[in-house]
Structures are given as C-alpha cells and as structure tokens.
Amino acid sequence: MYKITNKKTGFSQYRNAENLVTFIKFNSHKKYNIEEIEAYDIKNFLYMILTISFILVLTFAFMYYGL
C-alpha cells in the first residue's frame, strides 16, 4: 500500500501498487510525495467513518425536519 500526498494541497490518498503505476502514468510524480506504508493508519479510517456518519445524520435530519 502506498500513500500519495499532493505537495501543494496536502491531500492524501491510499493506493495499491497497480493503481499507483496508473496514477503516476497520468499525473506527474513531481507534484506528489509517495510513501510505502506497512500498515493502514487506523486514525484516518476512524475519521472517515466519523465523517460519513456525520454527513448521514445531517442528511436525514434535514429530510426529517425540512420536508
């Protein structure tokens, strides 16, 4: 697994080796920092779950009270 971080914006994404090659083929590697990671960062996964649940709660609350 590889972590790709945009040098300008700081946006990070995780890709496997096959997707990394395709990504680098279409995007310049000069704009990105690429790190090989041994294990998945559990903190980012928990933040993703929290964000998705927050979005769902707000969506359903809007639908319940707004409609």
C-alpha positions as CSV (number, residue, x, y, z in Angstrom):
1,M,0.0,0.0,0.0
2,Y,1.2,3.5,-0.9
3,K,0.3,6.9,0.5
4,I,0.3,9.6,-2.1
5,T,0.3,13.2,-0.8
6,N,0.0,16.3,-3.0
7,K,2.8,18.7,-2.2
8,K,0.7,21.8,-2.9
9,T,-2.6,20.9,-1.2
10,G,-1.6,18.2,1.3
11,F,-4.4,15.9,0.1
12,S,-3.6,12.3,0.8
13,Q,-4.8,9.1,-0.8
14,Y,-4.0,5.5,-0.5
15,R,-3.4,3.2,-3.4
16,N,-2.0,-0.3,-4.1
17,A,1.0,-0.8,-6.5
18,E,-1.1,-1.4,-9.6
19,N,-3.2,1.8,-9.1
20,L,0.0,3.8,-8.2
21,V,1.6,3.0,-11.6
22,T,-1.6,4.1,-13.4
23,F,-1.8,7.2,-11.3
24,I,1.8,8.2,-12.0
25,K,1.4,7.5,-15.7
26,F,-1.3,10.1,-16.0
27,N,0.0,12.5,-13.3
28,S,3.5,13.9,-12.8
29,H,5.3,12.3,-9.9
30,K,7.0,15.7,-9.3
31,K,3.8,17.1,-7.7
32,Y,3.4,14.2,-5.2
33,N,5.2,12.6,-2.2
34,I,4.9,8.9,-2.4
35,E,5.5,6.7,0.7
36,E,5.2,3.0,1.1
37,I,3.3,2.1,4.2
38,E,3.5,-1.1,6.1
39,A,0.1,-0.9,7.9
40,Y,-3.0,1.1,7.4
41,D,-3.4,4.2,9.6
42,I,-6.4,3.4,11.8
43,K,-6.8,7.0,12.8
44,N,-7.6,8.1,9.2
45,F,-10.1,5.2,8.9
46,L,-11.9,6.3,12.1
47,Y,-12.1,9.9,10.9
48,M,-13.5,8.6,7.6
49,I,-16.2,6.6,9.4
50,L,-17.0,9.6,11.7
51,T,-17.3,12.0,8.7
52,I,-19.6,9.6,6.8
53,S,-21.8,9.1,9.8
54,F,-21.9,12.9,10.4
55,I,-23.0,13.5,6.8
56,L,-25.7,10.9,7.1
57,V,-27.0,12.3,10.3
58,L,-27.2,15.8,8.9
59,T,-28.8,14.5,5.7
60,F,-31.5,12.5,7.5
61,A,-32.1,15.3,10.0
62,F,-32.6,17.8,7.1
63,M,-35.0,15.3,5.4
64,Y,-37.0,14.8,8.6
65,Y,-37.3,18.4,9.7
66,G,-37.1,20.1,6.3
67,L,-39.5,18.1,4.3
